[in-house]
Every structure is written in structure tokens, then in C-alpha cells.
Amino acid sequence: MNCFQIIKSVLDEAYVQIPGDEAEKDEVIKAALDNLREEYLQLLQECNINYSDPTTRFAYIYVYVTSHSNLVCNIIEQTPVLGDLFDKQKVKVACIGGGPGSDFLGILKYLMTKKKSPTIQFHLYDREKSWGESWSDVEDKVEDLDFRISTSYMPLDVTKRDDWESHIKYFQSDLFTMIYFMSEVFSLRDSAEEYFAHLFDQAKTGSFFLFIDNNNSHFYNWFDQLAQNHKIDILRSNETKMKVPIEEEKSDLGKYFDKFSHPKLTANVAYRIGRKS
Ligand SMILES: C[S@@+](CC[C@H](N)C(=O)[O-])C[C@H]1O[C@@H](n2cnc3c(N)ncnc32)[C@H](O)[C@@H]1O
């Protein structure tokens, strides 16, 4: 399986939602791509990204989901103790800040590449509810899927206790993914800290945590500190550069590649694989 092919069909749907004729759409998309790049440079101070805007969602999927989904797949491939989790018959995954779909698309690619076929449930927790639309019918977009997946979308803002405190079932998940999420809420950590402490505390014994983010010590130190305080053993830890693998063909992005150039092809990442003891 190749992520770019699936992403292309999600992009086609997202493109239709952007108002205007083709030239107008392309102009606002280029502006959104520039805007996202600038916003991500200042995450230590603030985050003003409005993902409810369809143009921003398109730009995000084009540049970042293409990269992040492959990071997830590659890191699981390189970490047998995590890959073995998917030999179970049933696996539950909670993707925190996972609305754009990178986390579960990366896992899907891993499963199809390794020919593993658990019955798998994904719960995507994210503040922005319009992401739900992009991935609600992903099963129809993936050819030759010979196992059962279900995806459900749960609106949840980690900075609002009223929003998160009633959710308890997902503590039984086998894997929690936090992909480029803690950096996004870093500037709001005074409000978000309680959520993470609660999640790390309540996660079931033996569950795995997959953290991937920008290679910046502010972000990974925050994760490491939480892990240390809440009995999450770090099994693997790395800061490195990773590239989108060669099997992903830029031509699969079709007309968007000609219009908008490269998605993010190299990522300077920090990642952690943890297990609740
Ligand atoms: C940079 S994206 C990462 C998405 C995905 N995990 C990936 O790697 O592509 C950050 C996500 O966090 C969500 N988000 C931002 N603030 C949030 C909050 N306070 N609570 C929950 N989700 C939030 C955004 O809607 C967005 O989907």
C-alpha cells in the first residue's frame, strides 16, 4: 500500500470543498501552505492555526499527512516490540490530536506491508470536528483490505476539562499515538498538562505510547517528564532525520504535485516508544 494514493483521493474531496474556480482555489491553497509553514515555526510561543478552514485542511493533508503517515509506518517497522502488538486478534488505537488521519494511515500502511490482519479500531480524538469528514469512508479508498477496521471520530479539546473528563473507555486502548500533537498545544501547556497527566495515569497497564514530534527539546522533554511521572517506561528514544520512503511516488499526488511542489520529504524528528508499567 502507498499512502500518497489514498491521500490523493482525500485531497480530491477536500479540493471540491474550497470555494472559487481552479485558479482561485490554487491561490488560496498556496497562501495556506505558506501560512502553515510560518505557524509551525512559532509553536513555542503560540498556535493560531484554524483547521476549520477547508483550505488549511487541504494544505495540511498535502504537505504533512503525506510525511507523518510514513513516519508512523517506518518507526513501527523499526520497533519489533511495537509491531508485535498488531499480531493480536483485536487492537484498539487512540490517536490523540489524530484528526488529520496521519496516525492511522501510517498504521494501515504498516499492517498491509507486513500482511498483518487484526480487527482494528481507531478512535481519533481531536478538537477540530471537520477532520472527521476526510476519513469516515477510508475503508472504501483502500484496495485489497482483507481485515476489518473501524474509525470513529471524537471531538475533544485537551485544554478543556469539561470536554475530556467524561471520556473513559479509550483508556483501554492498546496504543496511544501523539504525532505532532504536543508541539501544537505546547503554548497552552498550563491548560493541557492536566489532560496528559490524566491520560498517562489512566492508560491500562501494558499499553503503548507512540510520540513523534519536531526535534526540539522543549517538546520531547515535556513528553519525557510526563512519562517519568506516570510510569511509562521508555523502550525506544531517538532524535534523527527521516525521509519519505522511495515507494511513495510523487506522481500519485497527480495534478497537486505540479501545482504545489513537494510535500514534506525530510523530517527532523524526535520520537519515543513507551509502555505503561
Ligand atoms: C499538527 S496536527 C497533527 C495531526 C496528526 N497527528 C499528524 O501528525 O498529522 C495537530 C492536531 O491537533 C489538533 N488540536 C489542536 N489543539 C487541540 C486541542 N486543544 N485539543 C485537541 N486537539 C487539538 C488539531 O486540530 C490538529 O488536528
The ligand as an SDF file (V2000), in Angstrom:
LIG
                    3D

 27 29  0  0  0  0  0  0  0  0999 V2000
   -0.1020   19.2850   13.7030 C   0  0  0  0  0  0  0  0  0  0  0  0
   -1.6610   18.4890   13.7320 S   0  0  0  0  0  0  0  0  0  0  0  0
   -1.1270   16.8080   13.9330 C   0  0  0  0  0  0  0  0  0  0  0  0
   -2.1130   15.8690   13.3840 C   0  0  0  0  0  0  0  0  0  0  0  0
   -1.6660   14.4460   13.1160 C   0  0  0  0  0  0  0  0  0  0  0  0
   -1.4120   13.7220   14.3480 N   0  0  0  0  0  0  0  0  0  0  0  0
   -0.4940   14.4160   12.2040 C   0  0  0  0  0  0  0  0  0  0  0  0
    0.6060   14.0780   12.6370 O   0  0  0  0  0  0  0  0  0  0  0  0
   -0.6280   14.7530   11.0370 O   0  0  0  0  0  0  0  0  0  0  0  0
   -2.2900   18.8840   15.3290 C   0  0  0  0  0  0  0  0  0  0  0  0
   -3.7370   18.4410   15.5460 C   0  0  0  0  0  0  0  0  0  0  0  0
   -4.0860   18.8100   16.8890 O   0  0  0  0  0  0  0  0  0  0  0  0
   -5.4150   19.2790   16.9170 C   0  0  0  0  0  0  0  0  0  0  0  0
   -5.5470   20.1470   18.0920 N   0  0  0  0  0  0  0  0  0  0  0  0
   -5.0160   21.3770   18.2810 C   0  0  0  0  0  0  0  0  0  0  0  0
   -5.3100   21.8310   19.5020 N   0  0  0  0  0  0  0  0  0  0  0  0
   -6.0420   20.8610   20.1210 C   0  0  0  0  0  0  0  0  0  0  0  0
   -6.6280   20.7360   21.4030 C   0  0  0  0  0  0  0  0  0  0  0  0
   -6.5450   21.7130   22.2920 N   0  0  0  0  0  0  0  0  0  0  0  0
   -7.2910   19.5950   21.7020 N   0  0  0  0  0  0  0  0  0  0  0  0
   -7.3860   18.5970   20.7870 C   0  0  0  0  0  0  0  0  0  0  0  0
   -6.8760   18.6690   19.5470 N   0  0  0  0  0  0  0  0  0  0  0  0
   -6.2000   19.7910   19.2100 C   0  0  0  0  0  0  0  0  0  0  0  0
   -5.5850   19.9960   15.5890 C   0  0  0  0  0  0  0  0  0  0  0  0
   -6.9490   20.0910   15.2230 O   0  0  0  0  0  0  0  0  0  0  0  0
   -4.7750   19.1200   14.6470 C   0  0  0  0  0  0  0  0  0  0  0  0
   -5.5670   18.1320   14.0670 O   0  0  0  0  0  0  0  0  0  0  0  0
  1  2  1  0
  2  3  1  0
  2 10  1  0
  3  4  1  0
  4  5  1  0
  5  6  1  0
  5  7  1  0
  7  8  2  0
  7  9  1  0
 10 11  1  0
 11 12  1  0
 11 26  1  0
 12 13  1  0
 13 14  1  0
 13 24  1  0
 14 15  1  0
 14 23  1  0
 15 16  2  0
 16 17  1  0
 17 18  1  0
 17 23  2  0
 18 19  1  0
 18 20  2  0
 20 21  1  0
 21 22  2  0
 22 23  1  0
 24 25  1  0
 24 26  1  0
 26 27  1  0
M  CHG  2   2   1   9  -1
M  END
$$$$
